Amino acid sequence: MNVKELFEMQRELEQHIMEKHPELKDENNLYWKVLALQVELGELANEWRGFKKWSSNQKPNREKLLEEYVDCLHCVISIGIDLGHNDFNDDVKYPTVISRKFDYSIEFNSVFNASARIQYTGDYDYLTMPFIALGALLGFEWDEIEQAYKAKNEVNHARQEANY
């Protein structure tokens, strides 16, 4: 995946948003972006369904799960841009195989915790590493994430044009 390209696409989307909402230009937008990520993570967890131990319907809809993961990715990249990043750091690599036993709930909680912490520390790796691990754990490949990100980015631009 060309993460730098996704950062550039996100930067263009954010410029589009700023044109539509100029009141945001001189604001600290990190706090609401973190909240947006947390809301999207909740939607991702809801689609995953695995925490719903009381339900007999534990099977997630993979397409919806990918869509929600990509919504989170938009937020993660947006936060990175606010923190001055143009890419994920070199030591943040997407695993092709999960080699140790991961617990989904622990990984979701790791991303939630990292998203809360980033607004105080600015430690972007602390957020991106568990987020990327969660994507791999959910069974997504870089190529499909990139393709889904690009498709959703087009939708987000169209929404701005339609005064979403």
C-alpha positions in Angstrom: 0.0 0.0 0.0 1.2 3.5 -0.8 0.4 5.2 2.5 2.0 8.4 1.3 -0.6 8.5 -1.5 -3.4 8.0 1.0 -2.0 10.9 3.1 -2.1 13.1 0.1 -5.6 12.1 -0.8 -6.7 12.8 2.8 -4.9 16.1 2.7 -6.9 17.0 -0.4 -10.1 15.9 1.2 -9.3 18.1 4.3 -8.7 21.1 2.1 -12.1 20.5 0.5 -13.7 20.3 3.9 -11.9 23.5 5.0 -13.3 25.3 1.9 -16.8 24.2 2.9 -16.2 24.9 6.6 -13.7 27.9 6.9 -14.5 28.3 10.6 -12.3 25.2 11.1 -9.1 26.6 9.5 -7.7 28.3 12.6 -9.0 25.8 15.1 -7.3 23.0 16.9 -9.2 20.1 15.2 -7.3 17.3 16.9 -9.9 16.8 19.7 -12.9 16.3 17.5 -10.9 14.2 15.1 -10.0 11.9 18.0 -13.7 11.7 19.0 -14.6 11.0 15.4 -12.1 8.1 15.4 -13.5 6.7 18.6 -17.1 6.9 17.2 -15.9 5.1 14.0 -14.1 2.5 16.1 -17.4 1.9 17.9 -19.1 1.4 14.6 -16.3 -1.0 13.5 -16.7 -3.0 16.8 -20.4 -3.1 16.3 -20.0 -4.5 12.8 -17.5 -7.1 14.1 -20.1 -8.3 16.7 -17.6 -10.4 18.6 -18.1 -8.5 21.9 -21.9 -9.3 21.7 -21.5 -12.5 23.7 -25.2 -12.5 24.4 -26.0 -12.8 20.7 -26.1 -16.0 18.7 -25.3 -13.8 15.6 -21.5 -13.5 15.9 -20.7 -13.5 12.2 -19.7 -10.0 10.8 -20.5 -8.8 7.4 -17.0 -8.5 5.9 -17.9 -5.8 3.4 -19.4 -3.6 6.1 -16.5 -4.4 8.4 -14.0 -3.2 5.7 -16.0 -0.1 5.1 -16.0 0.8 8.9 -12.2 0.0 9.1 -11.6 2.4 6.2 -13.7 5.1 7.9 -11.4 4.7 10.9 -8.4 4.9 8.6 -9.6 8.2 7.3 -9.6 9.5 10.9 -6.2 7.9 11.7 -4.6 9.6 8.7 -6.3 12.9 9.4 -5.0 12.8 12.9 -1.5 12.1 11.5 -1.7 15.1 9.2 -2.7 17.3 12.2 0.4 15.9 14.0 2.7 16.7 11.0 3.0 13.3 9.5 3.1 12.4 5.8 3.3 8.6 6.2 3.3 5.9 8.8 6.8 5.5 10.3 9.1 2.9 8.8 8.8 0.6 11.8 5.0 0.5 11.4 4.6 -2.4 8.9 1.4 -4.2 7.9 1.7 -7.8 9.0 0.8 -10.3 6.4 0.4 -13.0 9.0 -0.6 -12.7 12.6 2.0 -14.9 14.2 0.8 -14.8 17.8 -2.6 -15.3 19.3 -4.4 -12.0 19.4 -7.6 -11.3 21.2 -9.9 -9.1 19.2 -11.3 -7.3 22.3 -7.8 -6.5 23.5 -6.8 -5.1 20.1 -10.0 -3.0 19.9 -9.3 -1.7 23.4 -5.7 -1.0 22.5 -6.8 1.3 19.6 -9.4 3.0 21.8 -6.7 3.6 24.5 -4.2 4.9 22.0 -6.7 7.2 20.4 -7.4 8.7 23.9 -3.7 9.1 24.6 -2.7 10.6 21.3 -4.4 13.9 22.0 -2.1 14.4 25.0 1.2 12.8 23.8 1.1 13.1 20.0 2.7 9.6 19.8 1.4 8.6 16.4 3.1 5.2 16.4 1.3 4.3 19.6 -1.9 4.7 17.6 -0.9 3.4 14.2 0.7 0.1 15.4 -2.4 -1.3 17.1 -4.7 0.0 14.4 -2.7 -1.7 11.7 -2.6 -4.9 13.8 -6.4 -4.8 14.2 -6.8 -4.6 10.4 -4.7 -7.6 9.9 -6.5 -9.5 12.7 -9.8 -8.7 11.0 -8.4 -10.4 7.9 -7.8 -7.4 5.6 -5.0 -7.2 3.1 -3.3 -3.9 2.3 -4.5 -3.9 -1.3 -8.2 -4.2 -0.4 -7.8 -1.6 2.3 -6.2 0.8 -0.2 -8.9 0.1 -2.8 -11.7 0.6 -0.3 -10.0 3.8 1.1 -9.9 5.3 -2.4 -13.5 4.5 -3.1 -14.7 6.0 0.2 -12.5 9.0 -0.4 -14.5 9.7 -3.6 -17.7 9.3 -1.6 -16.4 11.8 1.0 -15.6 14.4 -1.7 -19.0 13.9 -3.2 -20.6 14.4 0.2 -18.8 17.7 0.6 -20.1 18.8 -2.8 -23.6 17.9 -1.7 -23.3 19.9 1.5 -23.3 16.7 3.7 
